[in-house]
């Protein structure tokens, strides 16, 4: 069955719409502000072999890592209608422990046609540290580890797995699945229902669906190959550094050699520093997510983000290096911080290859704040990321106060934070002047200040506090980030205990500038 251009566009759009609807279910049924307000979740559809076909416009680090790892996940099970597999193991398809993935098979008339999946961030995944984003030395300290396992079998919950997931909340009923997990199950169920209704309305539905999936990949691959033809064959190198791991190791290098040869992109991270003691390590799936995202940024907007696109990409990362850590390594910041630096490195290489309109570095950090404590004998946990300045481009200034690149979440509204937790937001404002100067200026960062109303455990995981975001073609660097506790500077990665009345203030970095300012050019000419 061959689709014309309009028919294939409709087919692709319906799949993407179903993924969006799955996300709407998560947003409307989850209980935590982390999911229902910040929208820290992602949904996608995969073919029967686990190759990505469609996704919603959700979180790049979630989606890319699922695209990289889903084939190995689905190949490990004998699937039945009504099954749900749950996992968070960073080295078996996950990213970091708070990101929990649920996968459900799509059967139609007895045939397995694909899988729906969603991934959502849980502020409490069983770590002893509030917010389950601790400053750690190994994976076991970061929470419960869920290797891929069936949560539901043929439509029935498995009590042992329900109990394990419930154990992350010491106040929960061990026989009932906690609310955000249940929301994830419901999201997949909605996706399966919508797919079934769609196919029930077409003739020869199985042939129709399988042909559509195949032709989406062919179409995406064709556009990818055409796009690569516009790039000159060649090799470029670029490196950037992480501030440190939180345990004394500073300036951890990420080295990339990017080659474009015969319509293939090879990303070789040989030369990247070895994995470190702290948790800025990441599994290869997170590295792949950053690469996939960065490549998609230079492709046409209408290209489907499917396997046909990504099979033109080859990634080399030595085992045991920072971006391909050995199992058991601490990784909670790798997903949020190292992924952001990986994007800077990939964009830097693309710029050196002569790709037009590559922007300056963004703020380069998710500015993670994890807090929690005990109030009236009940534990509370909260986690959020804070935006910053976007890098400027050749024909636009950088966005201010935005979530850039690997995160696509919203801010949590002040009203929601203060309603749910013993916190007061004393300031939430633009950090004026923090963007890099240039012909096009970088975006400004954010000032966000928390007053603690009760004794609270606090973890801050942030970057770009030592190394500023860079500019392009003479554009200026942005201001580095700054963390203050009771108006005294603290390190970029730290854990502390706050008392009632204490104040934590995060000043996030701006984005780099693009091009030399006109005044600066005139001054340099006069000097000459």
C-alpha positions as CSV (number, residue, x, y, z in Angstrom):
1,X,0.0,0.0,0.0
2,X,1.6,3.3,-1.1
3,X,0.7,6.6,0.4
4,X,0.8,9.8,-1.5
5,X,2.3,12.9,0.1
6,X,-0.9,14.1,1.7
7,X,-1.8,10.6,3.0
8,X,1.6,10.1,4.5
9,X,1.4,13.5,6.2
10,X,-2.0,12.6,7.7
11,X,-0.7,9.2,8.9
12,X,2.4,10.8,10.5
13,X,0.3,13.6,12.1
14,X,-2.2,11.1,13.6
15,X,0.6,9.2,15.3
16,X,2.1,12.4,16.7
17,X,-1.3,13.5,17.8
18,X,-1.8,10.3,19.8
19,X,1.5,10.8,21.5
20,X,0.4,14.3,22.4
21,X,-2.8,13.0,23.8
22,X,-0.9,10.5,25.9
23,X,1.0,13.5,27.4
24,X,-2.3,15.3,28.1
25,X,-3.4,12.3,30.1
26,X,-0.2,12.5,32.2
27,X,-0.6,16.2,32.7
28,X,-4.3,15.9,33.8
29,X,-4.1,12.8,36.0
30,X,-0.7,13.0,37.8
31,X,-0.6,14.3,41.3
32,X,2.9,15.9,41.6
33,X,3.7,19.4,40.4
34,X,6.7,17.9,38.8
35,X,4.5,16.2,36.2
36,X,1.3,18.2,36.1
37,X,2.9,21.7,36.3
38,X,6.5,21.3,35.0
39,X,5.4,18.8,32.4
40,X,8.5,16.7,33.0
41,X,7.4,13.7,30.8
42,X,7.6,12.4,27.3
43,X,5.6,10.1,25.1
44,X,6.4,8.2,21.9
45,X,5.4,5.4,19.5
46,X,7.8,2.6,18.4
47,X,7.4,-0.1,15.7
48,X,7.2,-3.9,16.5
49,X,11.0,-4.0,16.8
50,X,11.3,-1.0,19.1
51,X,12.4,1.5,16.5
52,X,11.1,5.0,17.0
53,X,8.5,6.2,14.5
54,X,6.7,9.1,16.2
55,X,7.0,11.3,19.3
56,X,5.4,14.3,20.9
57,X,7.3,17.6,21.3
58,X,8.3,16.7,24.8
59,X,11.7,16.3,26.5
60,X,14.7,15.7,24.1
61,X,16.8,13.8,26.7
62,X,13.9,11.5,27.3
63,X,12.9,10.9,23.7
64,X,16.4,10.5,22.3
65,X,17.5,8.0,24.9
66,X,14.3,5.9,24.4
67,X,15.0,6.0,20.6
68,X,18.5,4.7,21.2
69,X,17.6,1.9,23.7
70,X,14.0,0.7,23.0
71,X,15.0,-2.1,20.6
72,X,17.0,-3.8,23.4
73,X,14.2,-3.3,25.9
74,X,11.4,-4.9,23.8
75,X,13.5,-7.8,22.6
76,X,13.9,-9.0,26.2
77,X,10.2,-10.0,26.6
78,X,7.5,-12.2,25.3
79,X,4.7,-9.7,24.9
80,X,1.0,-10.3,25.5
81,X,-1.9,-7.9,25.1
82,X,-2.3,-5.9,28.3
83,X,1.3,-6.1,29.4
84,X,3.1,-3.1,30.8
85,X,6.9,-3.1,31.4
86,X,8.5,-0.6,33.8
87,X,12.1,0.4,34.1
88,X,14.5,3.2,35.2
89,X,17.9,1.4,35.0
90,X,20.2,4.0,33.3
91,X,22.3,1.2,31.8
92,X,19.3,-0.8,30.5
93,X,17.5,1.8,28.6
94,X,16.9,4.6,31.2
95,X,18.6,7.9,31.9
96,X,18.8,8.4,35.6
97,X,16.7,6.8,38.4
98,X,14.0,9.5,38.8
99,X,13.0,9.0,35.1
100,X,10.7,6.0,35.1
101,X,9.6,4.5,31.7
102,X,6.5,2.4,31.0
103,X,6.2,0.4,27.8
104,X,3.0,-1.2,26.5
105,X,2.6,-3.4,23.3
106,X,0.0,-2.5,20.7
107,X,-1.9,-5.5,19.4
108,X,-4.6,-5.3,16.7
109,X,-6.5,-8.4,15.7
110,X,-3.9,-10.5,17.4
111,X,-0.9,-9.0,15.7
112,X,1.8,-7.0,17.5
113,X,2.2,-3.8,15.5
114,X,4.3,-1.6,17.9
115,X,4.7,-0.1,21.3
116,X,3.6,3.0,23.1
117,X,5.9,4.4,25.8
118,X,6.1,7.2,28.2
119,X,8.8,8.5,30.6
120,X,8.1,10.7,33.6
121,X,10.4,12.3,36.3
122,X,9.5,11.3,39.9
123,X,10.7,13.7,42.7
124,X,10.9,10.7,45.1
125,X,12.4,7.5,43.7
126,X,13.5,6.1,47.0
127,X,16.8,8.0,47.6
128,X,17.6,9.0,51.2
129,X,18.3,12.5,49.8
130,X,15.3,14.8,49.4
131,X,14.1,15.1,45.8
132,X,16.0,12.0,44.8
133,X,18.7,14.1,43.0
134,X,21.5,13.6,45.5
135,X,25.2,14.4,45.4
136,X,26.4,10.8,45.1
137,X,29.4,8.6,44.4
138,X,27.5,5.5,43.1
139,X,24.2,4.5,41.6
140,X,23.0,2.7,44.7
141,X,22.7,5.9,46.6
142,X,20.4,7.5,44.0
143,X,17.2,5.5,44.7
144,X,15.6,2.2,43.8
145,X,16.8,0.5,40.6
146,X,14.2,-0.9,38.3
147,X,15.6,-3.2,35.7
148,X,13.0,-3.9,32.9
149,X,10.2,-5.9,34.5
150,X,6.5,-6.4,33.9
151,X,4.3,-4.3,36.1
152,X,1.2,-5.7,34.4
153,X,0.7,-9.1,32.7
154,X,-2.3,-9.5,30.4
155,X,-4.0,-6.6,32.1
156,X,-3.4,-7.6,35.7
157,X,-1.1,-5.7,38.1
158,X,1.7,-7.9,39.6
159,X,1.5,-7.3,43.4
160,X,5.3,-7.6,44.0
161,X,6.1,-4.9,41.5
162,X,3.3,-2.6,42.8
163,X,4.7,-3.0,46.3
164,X,8.2,-2.2,45.0
165,X,7.1,1.0,43.4
166,X,4.9,2.0,46.4
167,X,8.0,1.6,48.6
168,X,9.4,4.9,47.4
169,X,6.8,6.6,49.5
170,X,6.9,5.4,53.1
171,X,3.4,6.7,53.8
172,X,1.8,4.9,50.8
173,X,-0.5,1.9,50.8
174,X,1.8,-0.9,49.5
175,X,-1.1,-2.6,47.6
176,X,-2.0,0.5,45.6
177,X,0.1,2.0,42.8
178,X,1.1,5.6,43.7
179,X,-0.7,8.3,41.7
180,X,2.0,9.4,39.2
181,X,2.8,5.7,38.3
182,X,-0.9,5.1,37.8
183,X,-1.0,8.2,35.5
184,X,1.7,6.7,33.4
185,X,-0.3,3.4,33.0
186,X,-3.3,5.4,32.1
187,X,-1.3,7.4,29.5
188,X,-0.3,4.2,27.7
189,X,-3.9,2.8,27.9
190,X,-5.2,6.0,26.2
191,X,-2.5,5.6,23.4
192,X,-3.5,2.0,22.8
193,X,-7.2,2.9,22.7
194,X,-6.7,5.8,20.2
195,X,-4.6,3.5,18.0
196,X,-7.3,0.8,18.0
197,X,-10.1,3.2,17.2
198,X,-8.1,4.7,14.3
199,X,-7.3,1.3,12.7
200,X,-10.8,0.0,13.2
201,X,-12.0,2.7,10.8
202,X,-9.8,1.8,7.8
203,X,-9.9,-1.1,5.4
204,X,-7.1,-3.7,5.6
205,X,-5.9,-2.0,8.8
206,X,-2.7,-4.1,9.4
207,X,-1.4,-3.6,5.9
208,X,-2.3,0.1,6.1
209,X,-0.5,0.5,9.4
210,X,2.6,-1.4,8.6
211,X,3.0,0.3,5.2
212,X,2.6,3.7,6.9
213,X,5.3,3.0,9.5
214,X,7.7,1.8,6.8
215,X,7.1,4.8,4.5
216,X,7.6,7.3,7.4
217,X,11.0,5.8,7.9
218,X,11.8,5.9,4.2
219,X,10.7,9.5,4.0
220,X,12.7,10.6,7.0
221,X,15.8,8.8,5.7
222,X,15.4,10.4,2.3
223,X,15.2,13.9,3.8
224,X,18.2,13.2,6.1
225,X,20.3,12.1,3.2
226,X,19.4,15.2,1.2
227,X,20.2,17.3,4.2
228,X,23.6,15.7,4.6
229,X,24.4,16.3,0.9
230,X,24.4,20.0,1.8
231,X,27.2,19.5,4.3
232,X,30.8,19.3,3.0
233,X,32.5,16.0,3.6
234,X,35.1,16.6,6.3
235,X,36.2,16.3,9.9
236,X,36.0,18.8,12.8
237,X,37.0,18.7,16.4
238,X,35.7,20.6,19.4
239,X,35.8,20.2,23.2
240,X,34.3,21.8,26.2
241,X,34.5,21.1,29.9
242,X,32.3,20.4,32.8
243,X,32.9,22.6,35.9
244,X,33.4,19.5,38.1
245,X,31.9,16.4,39.7
246,X,31.2,17.9,43.2
247,X,34.0,15.8,44.8
248,X,37.0,17.8,43.9
249,X,37.6,16.9,40.2
250,X,37.3,20.0,38.1
251,X,37.3,20.8,34.4
252,X,36.2,17.4,33.1
253,X,36.7,17.4,29.3
254,X,34.3,16.2,26.6
255,X,36.2,15.8,23.3
256,X,34.4,15.2,20.0
257,X,35.6,14.5,16.5
258,X,32.7,14.8,14.0
259,X,33.1,13.4,10.5
260,X,30.8,13.7,7.5
261,X,31.6,11.0,5.0
262,X,29.3,9.4,2.4
263,X,26.1,10.6,3.9
264,X,27.0,9.3,7.4
265,X,27.6,11.4,10.5
266,X,30.2,9.8,12.9
267,X,30.4,11.3,16.4
268,X,33.6,10.0,18.0
269,X,34.1,10.9,21.7
270,X,37.5,9.3,22.0
271,X,39.6,11.6,24.1
272,X,36.8,12.4,26.5
273,X,37.9,12.2,30.1
274,X,37.3,9.0,32.1
275,X,34.2,8.7,34.3
276,X,34.5,10.4,37.6
277,X,33.5,9.7,41.2
278,X,30.6,12.2,41.2
279,X,27.4,11.8,39.4
280,X,28.0,13.8,36.2
281,X,28.7,10.5,34.4
282,X,26.1,9.4,31.9
283,X,25.1,6.2,30.1
284,X,25.5,6.0,26.3
285,X,21.8,6.5,25.8
286,X,22.0,10.0,27.2
287,X,25.0,10.7,25.0
288,X,22.9,9.5,22.0
289,X,20.0,11.7,23.0
290,X,22.1,14.8,22.9
291,X,23.6,13.8,19.5
292,X,20.1,13.1,18.0
293,X,18.7,16.3,19.3
294,X,21.5,18.4,18.0
295,X,21.3,16.9,14.6
296,X,17.5,17.4,14.5
297,X,18.2,21.1,15.1
298,X,19.8,21.5,11.7
299,X,17.2,19.5,9.8
300,X,14.0,20.9,8.3
301,X,11.1,21.4,10.7
302,X,8.8,19.0,8.9
303,X,11.1,16.0,9.1
304,X,9.7,13.1,11.2
305,X,12.0,12.2,14.1
306,X,12.1,8.5,13.3
307,X,14.5,5.6,13.0
308,X,15.0,6.4,9.3
309,X,16.7,9.7,10.3
310,X,18.8,8.3,13.2
311,X,20.3,5.4,11.3
312,X,22.5,7.8,9.4
313,X,24.2,8.6,12.7
314,X,27.1,6.5,14.2
315,X,28.3,7.2,17.8
316,X,31.7,6.1,19.2
317,X,32.3,6.5,22.9
318,X,34.9,4.4,24.7
319,X,33.6,2.4,27.6
320,X,34.3,3.9,30.9
321,X,34.5,7.5,29.7
322,X,32.3,10.3,31.0
323,X,29.7,9.9,28.3
324,X,29.6,6.0,28.4
325,X,30.1,5.1,32.0
326,X,30.3,1.6,33.3
327,X,27.2,0.2,35.0
328,X,27.0,1.2,38.7
329,X,28.5,4.7,38.1
330,X,26.7,7.7,39.7
331,X,24.6,9.3,36.9
332,X,21.9,11.5,38.4
333,X,23.5,14.7,37.0
334,X,24.7,13.1,33.8
335,X,21.1,13.2,32.5
336,X,20.6,16.9,33.3
337,X,24.0,18.5,33.3
338,X,26.3,16.5,31.1
339,X,23.6,16.2,28.4
340,X,23.6,20.0,28.2
341,X,27.3,20.2,27.7
342,X,27.2,17.5,25.1
343,X,24.9,19.7,23.0
344,X,27.3,22.6,23.3
345,X,30.1,20.3,22.0
346,X,28.1,18.9,19.1
347,X,27.0,22.4,18.1
348,X,30.6,23.6,18.3
349,X,31.7,20.8,15.9
350,X,28.8,21.6,13.5
351,X,29.9,25.2,13.5
352,X,33.5,24.3,12.6
353,X,32.2,22.1,9.8
354,X,30.6,25.2,8.3
355,X,27.0,24.6,9.1
356,X,25.2,27.9,8.9
357,X,23.3,29.6,11.8
358,X,24.8,27.6,14.7
359,X,24.1,29.6,17.8
360,X,26.4,30.5,20.7
361,X,26.3,28.4,23.8
362,X,23.1,28.5,25.9
363,X,23.2,28.7,29.7
364,X,24.3,25.1,29.6
365,X,22.8,23.8,32.9
366,X,19.4,22.8,34.2
367,X,20.2,24.5,37.5
368,X,18.7,21.6,39.5
369,X,17.2,22.3,43.0
370,X,16.0,19.3,45.0
371,X,14.4,19.9,48.4
372,X,12.4,18.0,51.0
373,X,11.8,17.2,54.6
374,X,9.4,16.1,57.2
375,X,6.3,18.1,58.1
376,X,3.7,16.6,60.6
377,X,5.4,13.2,60.4
378,X,5.0,13.1,56.6
379,X,7.8,13.3,54.1
380,X,7.7,15.8,51.2
381,X,9.9,16.0,48.2
382,X,10.2,18.5,45.5
383,X,12.5,19.0,42.5
384,X,12.7,21.6,39.8
385,X,15.0,22.9,37.1
386,X,15.5,26.6,36.4
387,X,16.0,28.1,32.9
388,X,18.5,30.6,31.8
389,X,19.7,32.5,28.7
390,X,19.7,31.1,25.2
391,X,22.6,31.6,22.9
392,X,22.3,34.2,20.2
393,X,22.3,33.3,16.5
394,X,23.2,35.0,13.3
395,X,19.8,36.6,12.8
396,X,18.3,36.5,16.3
397,X,19.1,37.4,19.9
398,X,19.1,34.7,22.5
399,X,15.9,34.0,24.4
400,X,15.9,35.1,28.0
401,X,14.6,33.1,31.0
402,X,14.0,29.9,28.9
403,X,14.6,26.2,29.2
404,X,17.1,25.4,26.5
405,X,18.1,22.3,24.5
406,X,17.8,19.0,26.4
407,X,15.0,20.1,28.8
408,X,11.7,21.3,27.5
409,X,9.8,21.7,30.8
410,X,8.0,24.6,32.2
411,X,8.7,26.5,35.4
412,X,6.6,25.5,38.4
413,X,4.2,28.4,39.1
414,X,5.0,30.2,42.4
415,X,1.4,29.6,43.5
416,X,1.8,25.8,43.1
417,X,5.2,25.7,44.9
418,X,3.8,27.7,47.9
419,X,0.5,25.7,48.0
420,X,2.1,22.3,48.1
421,X,5.3,22.8,50.1
422,X,6.7,24.8,53.1
423,X,8.5,27.2,50.7
424,X,8.2,30.8,49.8
425,X,9.5,32.2,46.5
426,X,10.9,35.6,47.5
427,X,12.1,36.6,44.0
428,X,11.6,35.3,40.5
429,X,13.0,37.7,38.0
430,X,15.1,38.3,35.0
431,X,18.9,38.5,35.6
432,X,19.4,41.6,33.5
433,X,22.6,42.0,31.6
434,X,23.8,38.4,32.1
435,X,23.7,37.5,28.4
436,X,26.8,37.8,26.3
437,X,27.2,41.0,24.2
438,X,27.5,41.0,20.4
439,X,25.9,42.0,17.2
440,X,23.1,39.7,18.5
441,X,23.1,39.5,22.3
442,X,22.6,36.3,24.3
443,X,19.6,35.9,26.4
444,X,19.5,36.8,30.1
445,X,19.3,34.3,32.9
446,X,17.0,34.0,35.9
447,X,17.1,35.0,39.6
448,X,15.0,32.6,41.7
449,X,15.1,32.8,45.5
450,X,13.6,30.3,47.9
451,X,12.8,31.0,51.6
452,X,12.5,27.8,53.7
453,X,9.7,27.8,56.2
454,X,10.7,24.6,57.9
455,X,13.9,22.6,58.3
456,X,14.7,21.4,54.8
457,X,17.3,19.2,53.1
458,X,18.6,20.9,50.0
459,X,20.7,19.7,47.0
460,X,21.9,22.0,44.2
461,X,23.3,20.5,41.1
462,X,24.4,23.1,38.6
463,X,27.0,23.9,35.9
464,X,28.6,26.9,34.2
465,X,29.6,28.3,37.6
466,X,33.3,28.1,36.7
467,X,33.4,28.1,32.9
468,X,31.1,30.7,31.2
469,X,28.9,30.0,28.2
470,X,30.9,30.9,25.0
471,X,30.1,33.3,22.2
472,X,30.5,32.9,18.5
473,X,32.4,34.9,15.9
474,X,33.5,37.6,18.3
475,X,30.3,37.5,20.5
476,X,30.9,37.9,24.2
477,X,30.7,35.2,26.9
478,X,27.7,35.2,29.1
479,X,27.8,35.7,32.8
480,X,28.5,32.6,34.8
481,X,25.9,31.3,37.2
482,X,26.0,31.9,40.9
483,X,24.4,30.1,43.9
484,X,23.9,31.9,47.2
485,X,22.9,30.6,50.6
486,X,21.9,33.4,53.0
487,X,23.7,35.8,50.6
488,X,27.0,33.8,50.7
489,X,28.3,32.0,47.7
490,X,28.2,28.2,47.7
491,X,29.6,25.8,45.2
492,X,27.8,24.6,42.0
493,X,27.2,21.2,43.4
494,X,26.4,20.9,47.1
495,X,24.1,19.5,49.7
496,X,23.0,21.4,52.9
497,X,20.4,21.6,55.5
498,X,18.3,24.8,55.8
499,X,16.4,26.1,58.8
500,X,13.3,28.1,58.8
501,X,14.0,31.6,57.5
502,X,17.1,30.6,55.5
503,X,17.4,31.7,51.9
504,X,18.7,30.0,48.7
505,X,19.2,32.1,45.6
506,X,20.0,30.8,42.2
507,X,21.3,33.2,39.6
508,X,21.4,31.2,36.3
509,X,23.8,31.9,33.5
510,X,23.0,33.8,30.4
511,X,23.6,32.7,26.8
512,X,26.6,33.6,24.7
513,X,26.5,36.5,22.2
514,X,26.9,36.2,18.4
515,X,29.2,38.4,16.3
516,X,31.1,41.5,17.2
517,X,29.2,44.5,18.3
518,X,29.2,47.4,15.7
519,X,30.7,49.8,18.2
520,X,33.5,47.3,19.0
521,X,34.2,46.9,15.3
522,X,34.5,50.6,14.8
523,X,36.8,51.0,17.8
524,X,39.1,48.2,16.5
525,X,39.3,49.9,13.1
526,X,40.2,53.2,14.7
527,X,42.9,51.5,16.7
528,X,44.4,49.9,13.6
